[in-house]
């Protein structure tokens, strides 16, 4: 009886003191830890897909060479179109033009050369998406011509002597004097005549790819303008291109 009394007293004391049975500790032996966090099934909480693939965010960006390889580009370099070297640090703009003639890029290059005025853009994009390049990426082409007075300063394109200006004529008026854009840009001619139909999707997609290639080549995104932004008297690009131009300037593709 004395033992029972002692045990009863001990139980009462334990109750008053808040004693409880020891809890079983969780077993962490089956958990795996990595830099992405912990998951109870041993899987990594990362960018891996269900089959262990790498997420698109982790994929390497395509190189300039890879992007160029996706384009249908024919090189047709003409010495008269090359107006001196252009270092990569000078590349600031991509200037979009309309050819205003419904001819193939190859025939346009020939007509430029036969004119003797030494004017050309680096690229011409056909309606079928094929492209002719007639000036190297690291060379200056005379494609932008004179701009509105004050545009050298506004666009940050000073005439610093790198452009030989062969084949140029005197500035047409006091309101059209500035000539710096050629030395700081890549010109893209789009085969199109204003008011004569839409720009084909294949052509627009080729322009998308060409802009991506230029960005990768210089490892920077050049500001996109059209010819009439440089000189207000120009008509290109056409009214039919207005929405596409806005999209290119905003997010670098036509749609």
C-alpha positions as CSV (number, residue, x, y, z in Angstrom):
1,X,0.0,0.0,0.0
2,X,2.9,2.3,0.8
3,X,4.4,1.7,-2.6
4,X,1.1,2.4,-4.3
5,X,0.8,5.6,-2.4
6,X,4.3,6.7,-3.4
7,X,3.6,6.0,-7.1
8,X,0.3,7.9,-7.0
9,X,2.0,10.9,-5.5
10,X,4.7,10.8,-8.1
11,X,2.2,10.7,-10.9
12,X,0.3,13.7,-9.4
13,X,3.5,15.7,-9.1
14,X,4.4,15.0,-12.8
15,X,1.0,16.1,-13.9
16,X,1.2,19.4,-12.0
17,X,4.7,20.0,-13.4
18,X,3.6,19.5,-17.1
19,X,5.5,16.3,-17.7
20,X,4.7,14.5,-21.0
21,X,5.8,11.4,-22.9
22,X,8.9,12.1,-25.1
23,X,8.0,12.9,-28.8
24,X,9.5,10.8,-31.6
25,X,12.0,13.0,-33.7
26,X,11.4,13.0,-37.5
27,X,13.8,11.0,-39.6
28,X,15.7,13.3,-42.0
29,X,17.8,10.6,-43.5
30,X,15.7,10.4,-46.7
31,X,15.9,14.1,-47.5
32,X,18.3,15.6,-50.0
33,X,19.7,19.1,-49.8
34,X,21.0,21.2,-52.7
35,X,21.4,24.9,-53.6
36,X,17.8,25.0,-54.8
37,X,16.2,24.0,-51.5
38,X,14.8,20.8,-50.0
39,X,12.2,18.4,-51.3
40,X,10.8,15.5,-49.3
41,X,10.9,13.1,-52.3
42,X,14.6,13.8,-52.9
43,X,14.0,15.8,-56.1
44,X,15.7,19.2,-56.7
45,X,13.6,22.3,-56.6
46,X,15.3,23.9,-59.5
47,X,14.8,24.7,-63.2
48,X,14.9,21.0,-64.1
49,X,11.9,19.6,-65.9
50,X,10.2,16.4,-65.3
51,X,12.7,14.5,-67.3
52,X,15.7,16.3,-65.9
53,X,16.1,18.8,-68.8
54,X,17.4,22.4,-68.3
55,X,14.9,25.2,-68.3
56,X,14.9,27.7,-71.1
57,X,16.1,30.4,-68.8
58,X,19.3,28.5,-68.3
59,X,19.9,27.8,-71.9
60,X,22.8,29.7,-73.5
61,X,22.0,32.5,-75.9
62,X,22.7,31.7,-79.5
63,X,25.9,33.2,-80.9
64,X,26.1,35.6,-83.8
65,X,27.4,32.8,-86.0
66,X,24.5,30.6,-85.0
67,X,21.9,33.3,-85.7
68,X,23.6,34.2,-89.1
69,X,23.5,30.5,-90.1
70,X,19.7,30.5,-89.7
71,X,19.4,33.4,-92.3
72,X,19.6,33.0,-96.1
73,X,22.4,35.6,-96.6
74,X,24.4,35.9,-99.8
75,X,27.5,38.1,-99.7
76,X,28.1,40.4,-102.6
77,X,30.7,42.9,-101.4
78,X,31.5,45.8,-103.7
79,X,34.7,47.9,-103.0
80,X,32.9,51.2,-103.9
81,X,30.4,50.7,-101.1
82,X,33.0,50.5,-98.4
83,X,33.7,53.9,-96.9
84,X,36.2,53.0,-94.2
85,X,36.4,50.9,-91.0
86,X,33.8,51.1,-88.3
87,X,34.9,49.9,-84.8
88,X,32.3,48.0,-82.8
89,X,32.2,50.7,-80.2
90,X,30.7,53.1,-82.8
91,X,27.7,51.0,-83.6
92,X,24.6,52.7,-82.2
93,X,21.8,52.5,-84.7
94,X,20.0,50.2,-87.1
95,X,18.4,52.3,-89.9
96,X,15.5,50.7,-91.8
97,X,14.8,51.8,-95.4
98,X,12.5,50.9,-98.3
99,X,14.0,50.3,-101.7
100,X,11.1,52.0,-103.5
101,X,11.7,49.7,-106.4
102,X,10.2,46.3,-106.8
103,X,13.3,44.5,-107.9
104,X,15.5,41.7,-106.5
105,X,18.2,42.6,-104.0
106,X,20.8,41.3,-106.5
107,X,19.6,43.7,-109.2
108,X,19.4,46.6,-106.7
109,X,23.1,46.1,-105.8
110,X,24.0,46.2,-109.5
111,X,22.1,49.4,-110.0
112,X,23.7,51.0,-107.0
113,X,27.1,50.2,-108.4
114,X,26.3,51.3,-111.9
115,X,25.1,54.7,-110.7
116,X,28.6,55.6,-109.5
117,X,27.4,57.5,-106.4
118,X,28.8,54.9,-104.0
119,X,25.6,54.7,-102.0
120,X,24.5,51.4,-100.4
121,X,23.2,49.7,-97.3
122,X,24.9,46.8,-95.6
123,X,21.8,44.5,-96.2
124,X,18.9,44.2,-98.5
125,X,16.0,41.9,-97.6
126,X,13.9,40.4,-100.4
127,X,10.2,39.7,-100.2
128,X,10.9,35.9,-99.9
129,X,13.2,36.5,-96.9
130,X,16.5,36.0,-98.6
131,X,19.1,38.6,-97.9
132,X,22.0,40.1,-99.8
133,X,24.9,41.7,-97.8
134,X,27.1,44.1,-99.8
135,X,29.1,45.9,-97.1
136,X,30.9,44.1,-94.2
137,X,29.7,44.6,-90.7
138,X,32.8,46.4,-89.7
139,X,32.7,48.9,-92.6
140,X,30.8,52.2,-93.1
141,X,28.2,52.4,-95.8
142,X,26.6,55.5,-97.2
143,X,22.9,54.7,-96.6
144,X,21.6,57.4,-94.3
145,X,22.9,60.4,-96.2
146,X,22.4,63.9,-94.8
147,X,20.1,64.4,-91.8
148,X,18.3,67.4,-90.4
149,X,20.4,70.1,-89.0
150,X,21.2,69.4,-85.4
151,X,20.7,65.6,-85.7
152,X,24.4,64.8,-85.2
153,X,24.1,66.3,-81.7
154,X,20.6,64.9,-81.0
155,X,21.6,61.4,-82.0
156,X,25.1,61.5,-80.6
157,X,26.8,60.8,-84.0
158,X,29.6,63.4,-84.5
159,X,31.4,63.5,-87.8
160,X,34.8,62.5,-86.6
161,X,36.7,61.8,-89.9
162,X,36.2,58.1,-90.0
163,X,33.9,58.4,-93.0
164,X,35.8,59.1,-96.3
165,X,32.6,60.6,-97.9
166,X,33.6,59.5,-101.4
167,X,30.8,60.1,-103.8
168,X,28.9,62.5,-101.6
169,X,27.6,65.9,-102.7
170,X,27.3,69.2,-100.9
171,X,24.6,69.5,-98.3
172,X,21.4,70.4,-100.1
173,X,20.4,73.2,-97.7
174,X,21.1,74.8,-94.4
175,X,18.3,72.8,-92.8
176,X,19.8,69.5,-94.1
177,X,23.5,69.4,-93.1
178,X,24.4,66.7,-90.6
179,X,26.1,63.6,-91.9
180,X,27.2,61.5,-88.9
181,X,24.7,58.7,-89.0
182,X,26.5,56.6,-91.6
183,X,29.5,56.1,-89.3
184,X,27.4,54.9,-86.4
185,X,24.8,52.6,-88.0
186,X,23.9,49.5,-90.0
187,X,21.5,50.1,-92.9
188,X,18.8,47.5,-93.8
189,X,17.0,48.0,-97.1
190,X,13.6,46.3,-97.4
191,X,12.3,45.5,-100.9
192,X,9.1,47.5,-100.9
193,X,7.3,50.2,-102.8
194,X,5.0,52.5,-100.8
195,X,1.4,51.9,-101.4
196,X,1.9,48.7,-103.4
197,X,0.8,46.0,-101.0
198,X,1.8,44.5,-97.6
199,X,5.1,43.4,-96.4
200,X,5.2,39.6,-96.6
201,X,5.5,37.6,-93.4
202,X,8.6,35.8,-94.7
203,X,10.3,39.2,-95.2
204,X,9.3,40.5,-91.8
205,X,10.6,37.3,-90.1
206,X,13.9,37.7,-92.0
207,X,14.2,41.2,-90.6
208,X,13.5,39.9,-87.1
209,X,16.3,37.4,-87.5
210,X,18.7,40.0,-89.0
211,X,18.2,42.4,-86.2
212,X,18.8,39.6,-83.7
213,X,22.0,38.7,-85.6
214,X,23.2,42.4,-85.5
215,X,22.5,42.6,-81.8
216,X,24.5,39.4,-81.1
217,X,27.4,40.5,-83.4
218,X,27.9,43.7,-81.5
219,X,26.8,42.3,-78.1
220,X,24.4,45.2,-77.7
221,X,21.0,46.4,-78.8
222,X,21.3,49.2,-81.3
223,X,18.5,51.8,-81.4
224,X,16.2,51.1,-84.3
225,X,15.0,54.1,-86.5
226,X,13.8,54.5,-90.0
227,X,15.3,56.8,-92.7
228,X,12.7,59.6,-92.3
229,X,13.5,59.8,-88.5
230,X,17.1,60.9,-89.5
231,X,15.9,63.2,-92.3
232,X,12.3,64.4,-92.2
233,X,12.1,64.9,-96.0
234,X,12.5,61.1,-96.6
235,X,9.5,58.9,-97.1
236,X,10.8,55.6,-95.9
237,X,9.8,53.5,-94.3
238,X,6.2,53.6,-95.7
239,X,3.0,54.1,-93.8
240,X,2.3,50.4,-94.2
241,X,5.3,49.7,-92.0
242,X,4.3,52.1,-89.1
243,X,3.0,49.4,-86.8
244,X,6.0,47.1,-87.5
245,X,8.4,50.0,-86.9
246,X,6.8,50.7,-83.5
247,X,7.1,47.0,-82.6
248,X,10.8,46.9,-83.7
249,X,11.6,49.9,-81.6
250,X,9.7,48.6,-78.6
251,X,10.7,44.9,-78.5
252,X,12.8,44.2,-81.7
253,X,10.4,42.0,-83.6
254,X,7.6,42.9,-86.0
255,X,4.8,41.4,-84.0
